[in-house]
């Protein structure tokens, strides 16, 4: 199973369109958004995905929380408060916006932790847990934005720059 990871898209509709296209081309089975979508119209732009979207609220989503929840109902999208926990293919996965909420207990109880907020790439293995943030997704400079693809069997993230 291939999952996509993006976050901190901050209303950059041009980048969201590109992000959806890349995930669709790579036949992702599920996409995680690590927060800071910002406006309902930006969440609706993810309707172009050919797979489900699971998202957490970021600090820039709080003012639009109700609108984002309403927008999520119009397609295969679930948006919740952090942390979001799921188990897929016997892999324990938690999704955060704020990396400062990650602690030793969370690390020991997960195989994969995804986060946003910093707009910086992070790939770290602590014990048997992979902690990952693909980096900048809302920037204006072509080639400097990044999303991630993760094969859940190997838990090895692959970065795609656009």
Phi and psi in degrees as GROMACS dihedral restraints (atoms count N, CA, C in turn):
[ dihedral_restraints ]
;  ai    aj    ak    al  type     phi  dphi    fc
    3     4     5     6     1  -108.1    20    10
    4     5     6     7     1   125.6    20    10
    6     7     8     9     1  -113.9    20    10
    7     8     9    10     1   146.2    20    10
    9    10    11    12     1  -101.6    20    10
   10    11    12    13     1   152.0    20    10
   12    13    14    15     1  -133.6    20    10
   13    14    15    16     1   127.6    20    10
   15    16    17    18     1  -145.0    20    10
   16    17    18    19     1   169.1    20    10
   18    19    20    21     1  -178.2    20    10
   19    20    21    22     1   172.5    20    10
   21    22    23    24     1    50.1    20    10
   22    23    24    25     1    46.6    20    10
   24    25    26    27     1   -80.6    20    10
   25    26    27    28     1   -17.7    20    10
   27    28    29    30     1    40.7    20    10
   28    29    30    31     1    51.2    20    10
   30    31    32    33     1    65.8    20    10
   31    32    33    34     1    16.4    20    10
   33    34    35    36     1   -84.2    20    10
   34    35    36    37     1    87.3    20    10
   36    37    38    39     1   -62.4    20    10
   37    38    39    40     1   -35.0    20    10
   39    40    41    42     1   -61.8    20    10
   40    41    42    43     1   -46.2    20    10
   42    43    44    45     1   -68.1    20    10
   43    44    45    46     1   -38.1    20    10
   45    46    47    48     1   -61.1    20    10
   46    47    48    49     1   -41.4    20    10
   48    49    50    51     1   -59.6    20    10
   49    50    51    52     1   -44.4    20    10
   51    52    53    54     1   -66.4    20    10
   52    53    54    55     1   -41.4    20    10
   54    55    56    57     1   -59.2    20    10
   55    56    57    58     1   -48.0    20    10
   57    58    59    60     1   -60.4    20    10
   58    59    60    61     1   -42.6    20    10
   60    61    62    63     1   -61.6    20    10
   61    62    63    64     1   -44.3    20    10
   63    64    65    66     1   -64.2    20    10
   64    65    66    67     1   -45.8    20    10
   66    67    68    69     1   -62.4    20    10
   67    68    69    70     1   -41.1    20    10
   69    70    71    72     1   -65.5    20    10
   70    71    72    73     1   -42.8    20    10
   72    73    74    75     1   -60.6    20    10
   73    74    75    76     1   -33.3    20    10
   75    76    77    78     1   -92.5    20    10
   76    77    78    79     1     7.8    20    10
   78    79    80    81     1    51.1    20    10
   79    80    81    82     1    48.5    20    10
   81    82    83    84     1   -66.1    20    10
   82    83    84    85     1   146.3    20    10
   84    85    86    87     1   -90.4    20    10
   85    86    87    88     1   -21.8    20    10
   87    88    89    90     1  -162.1    20    10
   88    89    90    91     1   144.7    20    10
   90    91    92    93     1  -121.6    20    10
   91    92    93    94     1   135.2    20    10
   93    94    95    96     1  -105.3    20    10
   94    95    96    97     1   133.4    20    10
   96    97    98    99     1  -112.8    20    10
   97    98    99   100     1   125.5    20    10
   99   100   101   102     1   -90.7    20    10
  100   101   102   103     1    21.1    20    10
  102   103   104   105     1   100.3    20    10
  103   104   105   106     1   167.6    20    10
  105   106   107   108     1    67.4    20    10
  106   107   108   109     1    54.8    20    10
  108   109   110   111     1   -75.7    20    10
  109   110   111   112     1   -45.1    20    10
  111   112   113   114     1    92.9    20    10
  112   113   114   115     1   -52.8    20    10
  114   115   116   117     1  -130.1    20    10
  115   116   117   118     1   150.4    20    10
  117   118   119   120     1   -55.1    20    10
  118   119   120   121     1   -38.0    20    10
  120   121   122   123     1   -62.7    20    10
  121   122   123   124     1   -30.1    20    10
  123   124   125   126     1   -73.1    20    10
  124   125   126   127     1   -39.5    20    10
  126   127   128   129     1   -63.7    20    10
  127   128   129   130     1   -41.0    20    10
  129   130   131   132     1   -62.3    20    10
  130   131   132   133     1   -25.8    20    10
  132   133   134   135     1   -65.3    20    10
  133   134   135   136     1   -21.3    20    10
  135   136   137   138     1   -77.0    20    10
  136   137   138   139     1    -0.7    20    10
  138   139   140   141     1   -60.5    20    10
  139   140   141   142     1   -21.1    20    10
  141   142   143   144     1   -70.2    20    10
  142   143   144   145     1   -14.1    20    10
  144   145   146   147     1   -63.0    20    10
  145   146   147   148     1   143.8    20    10
  147   148   149   150     1   -99.8    20    10
  148   149   150   151     1    27.1    20    10
  150   151   152   153     1  -152.7    20    10
  151   152   153   154     1   168.3    20    10
  153   154   155   156     1   -67.8    20    10
  154   155   156   157     1   155.1    20    10
  156   157   158   159     1  -120.0    20    10
  157   158   159   160     1   130.2    20    10
  159   160   161   162     1  -118.3    20    10
  160   161   162   163     1   126.5    20    10
  162   163   164   165     1  -134.2    20    10
  163   164   165   166     1   153.5    20    10
  165   166   167   168     1  -114.2    20    10
  166   167   168   169     1   154.1    20    10
  168   169   170   171     1   -74.2    20    10
  169   170   171   172     1   137.4    20    10
  171   172   173   174     1  -103.9    20    10
  172   173   174   175     1   177.4    20    10
  174   175   176   177     1   -62.5    20    10
  175   176   177   178     1   -27.9    20    10
  177   178   179   180     1   -87.2    20    10
  178   179   180   181     1     3.6    20    10
  180   181   182   183     1  -100.7    20    10
  181   182   183   184     1   -13.8    20    10
  183   184   185   186     1   -59.6    20    10
  184   185   186   187     1   -42.2    20    10
  186   187   188   189     1   -67.0    20    10
  187   188   189   190     1   -19.9    20    10
  189   190   191   192     1  -114.2    20    10
  190   191   192   193     1    18.1    20    10
  192   193   194   195     1   -53.9    20    10
  193   194   195   196     1   -49.0    20    10
  195   196   197   198     1   -63.9    20    10
  196   197   198   199     1   -42.5    20    10
  198   199   200   201     1   -65.1    20    10
  199   200   201   202     1   -37.9    20    10
  201   202   203   204     1   -66.4    20    10
  202   203   204   205     1   -41.0    20    10
  204   205   206   207     1   -61.6    20    10
  205   206   207   208     1   -45.0    20    10
  207   208   209   210     1   -62.9    20    10
  208   209   210   211     1   -43.9    20    10
  210   211   212   213     1   -62.5    20    10
  211   212   213   214     1   -37.1    20    10
  213   214   215   216     1   -63.8    20    10
  214   215   216   217     1   -23.7    20    10
  216   217   218   219     1   -73.6    20    10
  217   218   219   220     1   -14.3    20    10
  219   220   221   222     1   -89.3    20    10
  220   221   222   223     1    -0.9    20    10
  222   223   224   225     1  -156.3    20    10
  223   224   225   226     1  -177.3    20    10
  225   226   227   228     1   -78.9    20    10
  226   227   228   229     1    78.1    20    10
  228   229   230   231     1  -140.2    20    10
  229   230   231   232     1   137.4    20    10
  231   232   233   234     1  -123.0    20    10
  232   233   234   235     1   125.9    20    10
  234   235   236   237     1  -126.4    20    10
  235   236   237   238     1   127.7    20    10
  237   238   239   240     1  -140.4    20    10
  238   239   240   241     1   169.4    20    10
  240   241   242   243     1   -73.0    20    10
  241   242   243   244     1   151.4    20    10
  243   244   245   246     1   -77.2    20    10
  244   245   246   247     1   152.7    20    10
  246   247   248   249     1   -81.6    20    10
  247   248   249   250     1   149.5    20    10
  249   250   251   252     1  -100.6    20    10
  250   251   252   253     1   127.8    20    10
  252   253   254   255     1  -118.3    20    10
  253   254   255   256     1   137.7    20    10
  255   256   257   258     1  -149.3    20    10
  256   257   258   259     1   161.9    20    10
  258   259   260   261     1  -125.6    20    10
  259   260   261   262     1   123.8    20    10
  261   262   263   264     1  -131.6    20    10
  262   263   264   265     1   127.6    20    10
  264   265   266   267     1    50.3    20    10
  265   266   267   268     1    43.0    20    10
  267   268   269   270     1    62.8    20    10
  268   269   270   271     1    20.9    20    10
  270   271   272   273     1  -108.8    20    10
  271   272   273   274     1   127.8    20    10
  273   274   275   276     1   -89.0    20    10
  274   275   276   277     1   121.7    20    10
  276   277   278   279     1  -126.8    20    10
  277   278   279   280     1   132.7    20    10
  279   280   281   282     1  -123.4    20    10
  280   281   282   283     1   140.9    20    10
  282   283   284   285     1  -120.8    20    10
  283   284   285   286     1   127.7    20    10
  285   286   287   288     1  -126.2    20    10
  286   287   288   289     1   159.1    20    10
  288   289   290   291     1   -93.4    20    10
  289   290   291   292     1   -50.4    20    10
  291   292   293   294     1   -90.1    20    10
  292   293   294   295     1   113.9    20    10
  294   295   296   297     1   -67.1    20    10
  295   296   297   298     1   -21.3    20    10
  297   298   299   300     1   -69.9    20    10
  298   299   300   301     1    -9.1    20    10
  300   301   302   303     1   -84.1    20    10
  301   302   303   304     1    -9.9    20    10
  303   304   305   306     1   -79.1    20    10
  304   305   306   307     1   126.4    20    10
  306   307   308   309     1  -130.5    20    10
  307   308   309   310     1   179.1    20    10
  309   310   311   312     1   -59.4    20    10
  310   311   312   313     1   -38.7    20    10
  312   313   314   315     1   -65.4    20    10
  313   314   315   316     1   -43.5    20    10
  315   316   317   318     1   -63.2    20    10
  316   317   318   319     1   -43.2    20    10
  318   319   320   321     1   -60.2    20    10
  319   320   321   322     1   -44.4    20    10
  321   322   323   324     1   -71.9    20    10
  322   323   324   325     1   -17.1    20    10
  324   325   326   327     1  -103.0    20    10
  325   326   327   328     1    11.7    20    10
  327   328   329   330     1  -136.1    20    10
  328   329   330   331     1   154.5    20    10
  330   331   332   333     1   -96.1    20    10
  331   332   333   334     1   -27.9    20    10
  333   334   335   336     1  -145.2    20    10
  334   335   336   337     1   129.9    20    10
  336   337   338   339     1  -123.2    20    10
  337   338   339   340     1   128.0    20    10
  339   340   341   342     1  -112.9    20    10
  340   341   342   343     1   141.0    20    10
  342   343   344   345     1  -148.8    20    10
  343   344   345   346     1   165.2    20    10
  345   346   347   348     1  -124.5    20    10
  346   347   348   349     1  -136.7    20    10
  348   349   350   351     1    77.2    20    10
  349   350   351   352     1   -42.2    20    10
  351   352   353   354     1   -84.9    20    10
  352   353   354   355     1   -18.9    20    10
  354   355   356   357     1    62.5    20    10
  355   356   357   358     1    19.1    20    10
  357   358   359   360     1  -123.0    20    10
  358   359   360   361     1   140.8    20    10
  360   361   362   363     1   -59.8    20    10
  361   362   363   364     1   138.1    20    10
  363   364   365   366     1  -146.7    20    10
  364   365   366   367     1   127.7    20    10
  366   367   368   369     1  -140.3    20    10
  367   368   369   370     1   111.9    20    10
  369   370   371   372     1  -140.8    20    10
  370   371   372   373     1   141.0    20    10
  372   373   374   375     1  -114.1    20    10
  373   374   375   376     1   120.5    20    10
  375   376   377   378     1  -120.5    20    10
  376   377   378   379     1   120.7    20    10
  378   379   380   381     1    55.5    20    10
  379   380   381   382     1  -122.7    20    10
  381   382   383   384     1  -106.1    20    10
  382   383   384   385     1    15.8    20    10
  384   385   386   387     1  -105.0    20    10
  385   386   387   388     1   132.2    20    10
  387   388   389   390     1   -94.1    20    10
  388   389   390   391     1   127.7    20    10
  390   391   392   393     1  -110.8    20    10
  391   392   393   394     1   126.6    20    10
  393   394   395   396     1  -141.2    20    10
  394   395   396   397     1   135.8    20    10
  396   397   398   399     1  -137.8    20    10
  397   398   399   400     1   119.5    20    10
  399   400   401   402     1   -67.0    20    10
  400   401   402   403     1   -21.4    20    10
  402   403   404   405     1   110.7    20    10
  403   404   405   406     1  -148.9    20    10
  405   406   407   408     1   -68.4    20    10
  406   407   408   409     1   130.3    20    10
  408   409   410   411     1  -126.0    20    10
  409   410   411   412     1    -8.8    20    10
  411   412   413   414     1  -116.0    20    10
  412   413   414   415     1     6.1    20    10
  414   415   416   417     1   -68.7    20    10
  415   416   417   418     1   161.6    20    10
  417   418   419   420     1   -94.3    20    10
  418   419   420   421     1   -11.9    20    10
  420   421   422   423     1   -87.7    20    10
  421   422   423   424     1   117.4    20    10
  423   424   425   426     1   -59.0    20    10
  424   425   426   427     1   135.4    20    10
  426   427   428   429     1    86.2    20    10
  427   428   429   430     1    -7.0    20    10
  429   430   431   432     1  -102.8    20    10
  430   431   432   433     1    -4.6    20    10
  432   433   434   435     1   -92.2    20    10
  433   434   435   436     1   149.1    20    10
  435   436   437   438     1  -139.8    20    10
  436   437   438   439     1   143.7    20    10
  438   439   440   441     1  -128.4    20    10
  439   440   441   442     1   169.5    20    10
  441   442   443   444     1  -124.3    20    10
  442   443   444   445     1   151.0    20    10
  444   445   446   447     1  -123.2    20    10
  445   446   447   448     1   136.4    20    10
  447   448   449   450     1  -131.9    20    10
  448   449   450   451     1   124.1    20    10
  450   451   452   453     1   -81.7    20    10
  451   452   453   454     1   118.6    20    10
  453   454   455   456     1   -68.1    20    10
  454   455   456   457     1   -16.5    20    10
  456   457   458   459     1   -70.9    20    10
  457   458   459   460     1   -47.0    20    10
  459   460   461   462     1   -93.5    20    10
  460   461   462   463     1   -20.6    20    10
  462   463   464   465     1    56.3    20    10
  463   464   465   466     1    33.2    20    10
  465   466   467   468     1  -105.7    20    10
  466   467   468   469     1   109.7    20    10
  468   469   470   471     1   -69.0    20    10
  469   470   471   472     1   146.5    20    10
  471   472   473   474     1  -122.3    20    10
  472   473   474   475     1   129.2    20    10
  474   475   476   477     1   -94.3    20    10
  475   476   477   478     1   137.3    20    10
  477   478   479   480     1  -120.5    20    10
  478   479   480   481     1   122.3    20    10
  480   481   482   483     1   -96.3    20    10
  481   482   483   484     1   144.9    20    10
